[in-house]
Amino acid sequence: MKLAIEEHLKCSEYPRVGVVIAKSGEVLSTGYRGETRGVHAERVAIRKISDEEVQGSTVFTTLEPCVELHDEQEIKSCAQLLIDSGVQEVVIGVLDPNGTIYSQGYRKLLENNINVGFFNRRLREAVEEETFEFGDIHKVYASGKRRIPVVHSGTDIEVQFSKSDERIINIKWATLQHNHGCVDLSSSNGSVRVAAGARDFGDISDPMVFRFPSHFARMKKGMIAIVKPANTTFFVLIQLLDIFENDIIFKWAVRNDR
């Protein structure tokens, strides 16, 4: 597991992925995302050894192996590659938060009689911090842009004013309806306002001029919302940038309340 993390830290692009293939206590090969341009880490490591060596091996990967994203995909997914290569066991660092992949690679391996284990909790936390460009998907600071999954009951996020200022506003993305092009943004009751007509954060000089506060806003691409729970001394501006079948991209910025 530690060797896989060492490979993972060699990556210069996100998401970082490191892989180690071992058998009978011996490391057979390693690989990381970006070692060969455009090739996933699992495939990089498998290409370094023979078909016979791969069979019956254990693969340690810091990120859940990917699955096919569409029927016409020309290159088989990493999960399918591991299955076809005769791997006996796969040990995973973290499940992929991409809503299209989340738990699907894990499930596919199990359905094909491959043993699946996970890194211990301490190492999972280390992987989580270093795998994705923005770190923990459930906490954000100050301002930025992020792609997150919105599946099942939704995704809760803490927006902290800054790393040195611990004031927090909680938001939640839920009820993603890709076919209708909308997703719900909520916070504590009566704290969400839609900045109707605003095209960017710079258009908003005073968030309280926008009427009709609610406990949630049904957001479509390009819409901006303002989240300010009662008794908070700052507010969060949020804009939905894009929406996918299981994921969204949004940006945010915090402002002190005047």
PyMOL commands that set and color helices and strands:
alter all, ss='L'
color gray80, all
select helices_A, chain A and resi 2-8+41-47+51-54+78-84+104-111+121-131+178-180+201-203+207-209
alter helices_A, ss='H'
color red, helices_A
select strands_A, chain A and resi 18-23+26-32+58-63+89-94+115-118+139-141+143-149+155-160+168-177+182-186+192-194+216-220+224-227+234-243+247-256
alter strands_A, ss='S'
color yellow, strands_A
deselect
rebuild
show_as cartoon
